[in-house]
Amino acid sequence: MYSDNKLVLQIISLLKQFGIKRIVVSPGSRHFSLVHSLEADNSFSLYSVVDERSAAFFALGMIQQTGDPVAITCSSGTACMNYGSAIVEAFYQKLPLLILSSDRPPELLNQLEDQMYDQLSTFTNCTKYQGQLREIKTDTDEWYANRILNEGLLELNHHGKGPVHLNIPFTSHRNDTFSNTSLPEVRKISLRRADAPPEMWIEASTKLNNKKIMIIWGQSVSLTDRFKKAIDRFCECFNVIILTDKISNLHHPKAIYNVPAILSSLRWEDKANLIPDIVISIGGNYIFNNEIKALLRPAKIPHWQVGYEDKVCDPFRTLTEIFEMGEAFFFEQLSSTGIATHQNDYEEAWKKISCQIPIPTAECGELYAIGRLLTNFPENADLQLANSCTIRMAHFFPTNDSIRINCNRGVNGIDGSMSTAVGFAAANPKATFLIIGDLSFFYDMNALWNRHLSKKLRIMLINNEGGAVMYAPINKEMRKTLPAHIAAGHITSAQGWVESLGFQYIEASSKDEIDEGINILTDLSIEHPILLEVHSTTVRDINAMQDFTSSLYHPSMSEKIVNEAKNIAKKAIRIIKQ
């Protein structure tokens, strides 16, 4: 019988799937649940070696002879420390040694627990990967454990071989029960490389046949001529839609750019038609992160990660394949094994809804100003976007394909948007525009105290006297306290600072003033930097954005019936409780 401990079941299931059959066990009781379960499975060969130092070297000998990974496991405390010399040897011999150290829960560290010290950091400089597991109590815990185990087991043979350390917490070894006669089917993440045999590509292509395929195209992936040919051919062979945003700078007929607005508008019936069968992700971040997770996570769609990134990226918690290779090569290989199809109903379903999304109209304020600038944006100029409301509002409006758009979306911070734009402009022979909010601007205002300011730098500052995005998740009753601290309310103007640095300063508080200011801002014949400061209010701007996104959603009759039934049930429960 196997343990009823879900973490133990995950470990054993993945050890089997990764082909790790030999386990060297040193005595102790903390790892009883794991060892007793291993004893119950004939797939494993267990070796008993009392001295942990000797046990680890014993495992190295087996690896040297077989070439296969071998695991070692011990109790908690100095038992783990005794593995050290063999782990260092494995690191420099590049031997795939898997350390499964047992431990108490991490919250008990330094609380006078017996046999406990910071085990995870012991071998940091002589292992390829260190993973701290945690007990499984929730669905998130289960996903986390599965991901960490996959990451560690993949790393045994990834970019060269070497030791991996997984630290396993056990609250108690006294009360575990053993009633499972079989192991659960847990997810194994497979790593595919460019030198994979043709059979792998045929298998992968077969998985895509007659399937709805969603490509999520993130930041920092350039569409070269070779890559475009590969994507074009792939889209001929399979039923594909590409979801992306402006900062990907992808321009392709299969791509959709107003993804946040689409996802805000979806009804139940729409979601059923738009959910894919397989997701392929390339590149970095994208601005519809939360919205696409809300769509895909509940559907549990297989996810393939493509590119040279050396990290497991599992945002939808369904990653099954990592294709560690160039993106163009990946699509070339699949296209070469695919057969051209005229089926494009999946693309049509997405584009039908995309075309129905209106361009917002707004009263004077941030949404109006951003829309006016993007509508009148000069061709072949460059645009830098600051984070928060600025980049979200920019995606409500179409832009010319000649415009290159960038944003510091890696970590989504507001702290260096202007410095980045100033540096970009200094190296750019063309005009560089920046749209930025007030907190981001004043936080980074010394970016303009710079002897390398471009004469072609153009800034539109949205000054709504605080962080408008902080208002978005807060109900209206609680918003009145936000300016004091959360939204950092202020009455600061940029005029004195930018004029002292040689900028032409323009101020706008009405639609007419905004229109006039944008006409000057976009006049590329002017040979000095310009800043247009648009005055608004936080509440007006956040309400404009929320009102627009709310207006996109129109519940179907079936949704109205279900929602009404829920409201009736809630009222009935309240009456019963009274």
N, C-alpha and C positions, 0 to 999 in steps of 0.2 A: 504494500500500500504506500502511496505517496502522501506527503504532508498536506494538510489543509491550508497551510500558509501560502497565500497567493504569490508572494515573492519567490519562494522556493520553487513553486511550479513553473514560474517564468524562467528562472535560471536553468532548471533541468531541461525544459523543453528546448531552449535555445542552445544549450550545450550539445544536445543531440542534433539539432538542425545544422549547427556549424561543424559537426563531425569531431567534436572533442570527446574522446572515449577513455582516455587514461587520466585518473585522478589520484594524486598522492596525498594521503590523509595523515595528518598528525593528530594525536589524541587531544581530548578536551570535550567540554559539554556545550559550549556556546553554539557550535555549529551542528548540534545533534539533528535538528530537523532536516538540514541539507544532506548530511551524511547518511542518515537512515533512509531517506528517499532515494539516494544514489544506490544504496545497497539493494533496494527493491527493484532495480532496473538492470536487466542482463546486458543492456547495451554498453554499460560502463565496466571498465576494469579498475578496481580500487587497489591501491598499494599502501600498506601501513608502514610508516617510518616515524619513529617517536621524535627524534631530534629535528626541529624545523629547519635548522641550517643544513643538515644532511639530507632532509627530505627534498629541499629545493634543488640541491646539487644532483640528487638522484633523478629528479625530473629532467634536469638538463641533459643527463646522460641518455635518457630515453628520447629526448628531442633530437640529440645528435645522431642517434642510431636510426630513428624512423623518419625524421624530417617533419613530423606532425606536431601540432600544439599539444601541450600537456598542462593540466591544471594542478595547482597545489592548494590545499585548504587547511586552515588551522583555527584554533580558538582565538579569543581576544587577548589583548595586552602584549606583553613582551614576546609571546609566541610569534606574532607578526613581525616584530623587529628582527627576530632571528633569521628571517628569510634574506636579510639585506645583502650579504656578500654574494649569494647566488644570483640575486636579481641584477646586481651590478655586472656580474659576469655575463648574464643573459643579454643585458643591454649592449655590451660591447661585442659579444659574439653574434648579436642579432638573431636570437633564438626566441620563438613564440611561446613564452612562458606566461600562463594565466594565473594570477594570484587572486584567490577567493578568500579574503580575510573576514572573519566574523567579528562583530563589534556590538556594543550597546548602542541604543539610539543616540544620535549626535547631540540632542538637547541635554544629555546627561554629562557631557564633557566638562571636566574640571569641577564636578560636584561630589568629589570623594567617592566615586564609584570604584568598585574593585576591578582590577584588570582593564583599565581604560586609560588611553592617551590618544593623541591626535594621530590615528593610524593612517588616514588618507594622505597626509603630507609627508609620510616617512620616505617614500620612494619617488618623490616628485621629479627629481633630476635624473633618474635612471629608469624610468618607465615611459613608454610612448603615450600612455593614456592612464588617467586616474578617474575613477567614477565612484561617487558616493550614492549608493542606493538608499531608498527609504521604504519603510513598511507600507504595504498597500492597503489603504483604507477607503480611497475614493477612485473614481474613474480617472481623474488626473494623475493620481499616484500610479495607477496601473500603466497609463501611457508613458509616464516619466520613467518608470522602471524598465519597461520594454525598450524605450529609446536608448537609455544609458547602457543597457546590456548589449544592444545591437552595436552601438558606437564602439564599445570596448572590444567586442569580439571581432568586429571588422578590422580594428586597428592592429590586431595581432599580425596581419599580413598585408597591411596597407602602406604603400611607399616604403617597402622594406619591412623585414620582420623584427619583432622585439617584444619585450614583456609588457603586460597590461595588468593594472591593479584595480580590482573591484572590491569595494568595502561594503559588507552586508550587515545591516542592523537586525538584531533580534532582541525584542523586549524581554522575552523569557524563553527558556528552553524546557521549562517544567510542565507547561500546560498544552503543548502542541498535540494535535490529534492527527491521525493518519487514516483517512477513509476513502481516498481517491484511488481508483483502480486504473486510471488512465491519465495522461497528461493533456492539458488544454492545447488547442491549436493556436499558438501565439504567433504574432507576426515576426517573420524574419525579413530584414532588409538586405537585399542582394546588391553587391557592388559589381558593376560591369565596366570593363576597360576597353580601350580602342582596339586592343589585339584579340578581342573575343573571336571565337570561331564563327564561320558563316551560319552555323545552326542556331546560334543565339539570336542573330538578327532575323532569321526566318521566324523563330518563335515569337520575338517581340512584334514583328510585323503582323503575325497572325492574331495577336492579342488586340491589335488596332482595327482589324478588318470589321466593317459594318458597325463600328462604334462611334459614339459622339465624343470627339476629342477637343478638350479645352487646353489651349496653350496660354499660360500666364507669363507674360513677358515683362520682366522687371527692369530696373535701372542698370546702366553700365554694360550693356551688350550692344555692340555696334553691328549694323546690318551691312556687311561687306557685299561686294558683287557675288562672291562665291556663296555666301550665306543666303543671299536673296534667291539665287537659283535653286538652292537646296530647299528653302521654305516654299517657293513656288511649286516645285515638283511634289513636295510632301502634301501640299494642299490639293493638288490634283489627284493624289492617290487616296486621300482619306477625307472623312467628313469633319472639318476643322473650323473652329473659331479661335481668334487670338484676342485675348483681353489684355489691355495695356493702358498706359496713361501718357501724359505729355512728356514727362521727364525721361521716358524710355527713348524718345526721339526716333521711334519706329514709325515708318510711313509705309503701310502695306494695305492693299485692298481687303484683306481678310481681317484687319484689325478694327477693334472698337475702342474708343477713347473715353466716352462718357459713362464709364462703368459705375462710378459711385451713384450717379443719378438713376441709372437703370436698376441697380440693386435696391435702391430706395423705393422704386415704383412697383416692384414685383408682387403680383397676387399669387395665391396658392397654385392656381392653374398654370401660371407662367413658370413658376419654379419647377414644376414637374417636367415641363418641356425643355427648360434651359439647363437643368443639372446634367453634367456630362457622364460618360461611362469611364473615362480616364482623364486625369489632369497631368499635363507636362509643364513643369516650371523651369524657366531659365532666367538668369540675371538676378539682380538684387531686389531692393524694396520697391513697393508700389503704393499708391495712396489709398487704394481700396482694400487695404489689408483686413480691417475688421469686418467689412461688408462681405467679402468673399469667404472669409472663415465662417460667418454665420450661414452662408448658403451651403458650403461644402462639408463642414464637419459633421452635421447630422446625417448627411447622405452616405458617408463612409466610402468615398470614391477612391480607387487606387491612384496613387500619385507617383509620378516619375520625376526625379530631380536630374537635370542635365547641366554639365559644366565642370570646370576644373576646381570648384570650391572643395576644400578638404574637410568641410563640416557637414554633418547630417542636419539637414534643414527640413523639419517636419511640421510646418504650420497647421496643416489640416489633420494631422495625427493619423495619416493613412499611407505614409511613404512606404513603398514596396521595392522600388528600384532606384539605384543611383548609377547614372551613366557618366562616369568620370572621363570626359573627353571634350573636345571642342564641339560647340553647338552645331556648326556647319557640318562637321563629320557625322554627327548623330543623325541629322535629318537626311543627309546623303545616303547613308547606309539603309535607313528604313525606306526611303523612296526607291532605292534600287531593287528592293525585294517586294515592293507594293505594285499593285495594278491600278492604273488610272480609273477613277470612278467619276460619274457625273452627279453623285449624290451630294447635295449641299444643303439639305433641309435644316441641319443644325445651325449653320451660318445664317440662313434665312430667318430662323426663329429669333436669334439674337438681334439681327439688324432690323427686323420688323419693329421690335420694341425700341431699339436705339433711335430710329427715325421719328418715333412718337414723342421723344423727350423734347420739350420746348426750350428755347433760350430764355433765361429769366429776364423779367423786367423788374425794375426796382426804383424806389424813391431815391433821393440823393443819399449817398453813403458809399460804403466800401464796395458792395456788389455792383452798384452803378458805375463807379470809377474804374474798377477792374474790367468790366465788360466793355466800357468805352475805349480803354487803352488797347485791349486785345483786338477789338473790332478795327481799330485804326493803326494797328502795329505795322511798322515799316517792314517790307520784305527783306530777307537775308540779314536781319539784325538778330542779336542774341538776347535771350531773356533769362534772368536769374529770379527765382521765386523764393521768398522766405517761407518758413513753415507756419503751421497753424491755419487760421482761416484763409490766409492769402492763397495758398496753393489749392485749397479745396474749392474756393470760389473760382479760381482760374480755370478749373476743369469743367465748369458749367458752360464755357464759351468755346466756339471753334477757333482754331488758329491756323495760319498759313503753314504749309509744309516746309517752307524755306526757313522757318524760325527754329533755331536750336534752343532748347529749354533745359535748364539745370536747376537743381535744388539739393540742399544737404539733407537727403532723405535717409542716409544710412542709419542715423540714430534719432533723426527728427528734432534736433535741438534748435533753439532760436538764437544761440549765442554767437555764431560766426557768419551769419548769412551775408552781412554787408562786407565784411573782410574778404569773404570768398568772391563776391561780385567785384570788388575793387581789384583784387588780384587777377581775376578773369579779364577784366577790362584792360588792365595794364599790358596783358599779353595778346590783346585782341585788336586787329586793325579795324574791325567793324564796330558799330555802335553796340553798347551793352546797356540793357535796361534792367532795373531791379524794382520789383514790387515788394514792399516790406511793411510790416506793422510797427506800431510805435514802440512796444516793449522790445522787440528785436532790434529796432533802430537805435534806441537810446542805450540799450545794453552794449551795443557794439559801435558806439558813436566815434570812438577813437580810430576806427577803420578809415575815416576820412582825413585824419591827421597824418597824411601820407604824401611824401614828395613825388609819388608815382601815379597820381590821379590822372586818369585818362580824360582828355577833352571831350570824348564821346560817351562819357558815363551819364546815364539818365536814371534818376531815382523817383519813383512815386511812393511817397510815404503816406500810409493810411493812419492818421492819428485820431483814434476814437477814445482816447483818454483811459486806456487800460487794456488788459488782455481779454478780448471779447470771447475767445475760445473757452475760457474758464467758465463762462456763463452757460455753455451748451448743455452740460449734464445736470445742472442745478435747477430745481423747480423754481417757479417765479416768486413764490413766497419767501424763499431764502436768498434771493439774489441781492437784496438791498444791502447786505453786509459784505458783499464780495469786494467792492473797491478798496476797503481798508487794508486787506492783506492778500487775499487769494488772487484777485485780478490786478493788484497794484495800480489803483486809480491815480491819476495825476493831471496836471494842467500845463504840461511842458510844451514848448514850441521849439522846432528845430531851426528857426530863422537865424538867430544870432550866430549860432555855431557854424552853419553851412556858409553863410555870407562871409564870415571871417576867413573861410578857407577858399574863397574864390568861386563859389557856386552862384549861379543865377537862381534866386529863390522865388517860387510862385506859390501863392496861397489860394485855396479854393474851399468854399463852404456850400455852394449851390451847384445845381446842374450846369448852369451857364458858365460858371467859373471853372468847373471841372472840364467842360468841353474846351474852353479857351486855353486852359493850362495844358491839356493833352495836345492841342495843336502846336503849342510851343515845344513841348517835351519831345514830340516826334519829328520836329524840324531838324533834319540831319545836316543842314547847312550851317547850323550854329556850332562854333568851335570853342565851346567851354562847357564844363559840367553843369547840369541843371537838376534841381530838386523841386518837385511838385508836392506840397503838403496838403492832403485832403482831410478836412476836419469833419468828424462824425461823432457818433456816440456808440458805446459798446452794445447797449440794449437794442438800438435800432439795427445795427449791423448783424448781430447774432439772430435777431428775430427775422430779418430779411432772408438769411440763409436757411433757417429752419422752416420758415413759411414756404419757401420754394420747394424744399425736399418733401415737406408734408403734402404739398399740392400734387405731387407726382403720383401718390398712392391712391388708387380708387378700388376699394374692396368689392369683390364679386358678390353676387346674391348669396351664394353658399356661405361665404365668410360672414356676411351680415347675419344670416340665420344662426350660425354657430355662435357668434359673439353675443347675439341677443339671448340665446339659450343660456350662455354662461352668466350673463347679467341676471337673468331670472333665477338661476340656481343660487347665485351669491345672495340675492335678496331673500330667497327662501331660507337659506342657512342662517342669515342674520335674524329673521323672524323667529325661527326655531330656538335660537340661542337666547332670545329675549324671554 
